[in-house]
Amino acid sequence: MPSKEKSTDNSTSNPEVDSEVLDNSKQGTDNDNSSNHSEDNNLTYAEPTALTNTRSVDSPSRVSSDNSRAQKQGKNVNDSIKVNSVDTDKEYVEPNNGQGFSTNVSFEVDGKVNKGDYFTVDMPEYADFNGIADYKAANNKIYPTINDGEQVVANGVYDTETKKLVYTFTDYVNKKDNIKGQFEIPQFIDRKNAKTSGDYDLNYNIADKTVSKPMKIVYNNYDEGHVVANTSSLITKADLFNVGSHDYTQYIYVNPKSEDSYNTRLTIQGYQEDVNDSSTLLNPDDTKIEILDAKSSDNIVPSFHINDEDFEDVTGNFGINQKGDKKAQIDFGHIDHPYIVKVTSKIDPSSSQDLRTRVIMENENAEGTTDFYAHDNTVERLGANGVATGNEKLYNLGDYVWEDTNKNGIQDEDEHGIEGVEVSLTRPNGTVETTTTNSEGKYEFNDLQNGDYVINFKTPEGYTATKAYEGNNAEVDSNGLSTVGTIKDADNWTLDSGFYKTPSKYSLGDYVWYDSNKDGYQDNDEKGIKGVKVTLKDSEGNTLKTTETDENGKYRFDDLDSGDYTVHFDKPEGLTQTSVNSGNDDAKDADGEDVHVTITDHDDFTIDNGYFEDSESDSSSESESDSESHSDSESHSDSESTSESGSESHSNSELPDTGEEDNHQGLIGG
């Protein structure tokens, strides 16, 4: 049964597509000569059959029959095979997106060959014929043929272990000369030998002729995620046939990006949406789950070819719980490096459903914000053969990108579309299309078959994505930056995204100074005070930030939104609050210990405060007391004397860091 695998990465569901296909129905190029089958015709075109894995694995008897018919009985005729051309249909593949490629070989026979004669094809080190399909049930053999119409020209045997393909001629060639033909080999990247992305040379040996073809291999989807949650998986082997073990093997990368992940939980499902729509048997009796410690992101293999012995088995360190039908959960707790989960389970041989799995990673970051990421794998089990033609009905998908001015995540009547926003669509086969919104914020994609499509919205410059999935109406909410749109026999016009203009950030602050003349006003000869603690609070009184004045008495708070704030100054020890709001210049006066500030689309560097020494305040009070019991002139004299003496003594005792009298540089900027 031919198979293909596709994977879907979901953050809210965010699918990327994998598909490995062992199926190629392309026939030979010279069908016009199919009527020339007379024995005296000496120019014969041999055409390849579809090289699929449906050929000989549908029953044990068919396997043995095909094996016997393709036995080599004659001689090696590699020297009689002229290779005219070797072409690959791709020079770039993404194996984790399921992409394979085909190689087409055009050849001719120089001279006479007979039934049982054979020629060989050795596959490259970095490619193979079988992909994820497990051919143990067919003795690790695949049986392609080369045909001329309905007549078999050569039977092929491909050994999945040696990667050698042998074509053996049938009695068709006994009375033919100058045979020309072609054969096509569908292939997949050999994940064991090509473990990382890069440029590789595919070196074929075709009838002892060496041909090299370039191939760029790009492994993606192995370490992707959403914020903190990151996981990926791949079904690396599957016995899809109705004989054999019915096993499949799945490797899951948990936290491949080595995020600091708290309360981490992995859910493994043997289905995606509907438990009945999968042939997977994920239950305790048929399933073995192992956990390997990868230690570091550097040990995560992009190709998913895992050698279990390279990793420590830590299965016993974690709880694995069966959660209902076809579902298991692993609680990892707090992790900061990757783990590899290996699932070995069964395919239900009595089911005709595709093999479907889903893994979901749920976790929190250090601040307690929850996150999740999901990854789907599907191996399609193609059914019985049949041919029909017809035009499949196609549909449309899209809708709207709007400016969410009130940031509520809902499309309100007074809000308008945003023009020029880039929107991309990823089809199930992995191809990507891109468009931009029109003047009304509308976009659409056309000619879509039934299926799931990934829609990604690129954040326009100067905007921030609004809240997603607010309310209960899918037609007027935002689907976020990435979503999945499903086409099922109808257009889908519900995929929207909202953005609001990113608010500018502002700053607040200024100056704390020593008000030596106590007038509440910043004079040119007065200096700033270093080390004064300043606290910024929100409108509810919650502390947002704290800082201290620098050596010049300056302070500031940055990255502030428009809004209401309170600035609180801690009075330095030994100093007294000066008078507030003196004069008419708000940038020069003292604003007091607690200052209410409103920022409206601008910075505010007018929030100041001043202090003078306690001794000067005490002497003034003492002088006033003396003046009440003496004459005016005596009072004035005592006041001056007491003030000078008190100030001088207080300064020296309270400011030990200065070596000078009447000098305030212990707290005051010079």
PyMOL commands that set and color helices and strands:
alter all, ss='L'
color gray80, all
select helices_A, chain A and resi 31-33+60-69+78-80+95-97+136-138+171-175+297-299+308-310+315-317+614-629+632-654
alter helices_A, ss='H'
color red, helices_A
select strands_A, chain A and resi 3-10+44-48+81-88+92-93+101-109+118-122+127-128+141-142+145-148+151-159+164-169+179-189+198-206+209-217+225-226+229-238+247-254+261-269+280-281+288-293+312-313+319-322+327-335+339-347+355-364+370-381+395-403+422-426+432-436+442-448+451-457+463-465+482-487+497-501+506-514+533-538+543-548+554-560+563-569+575-577+594-599+609-613
alter strands_A, ss='S'
color yellow, strands_A
deselect
rebuild
show_as cartoon
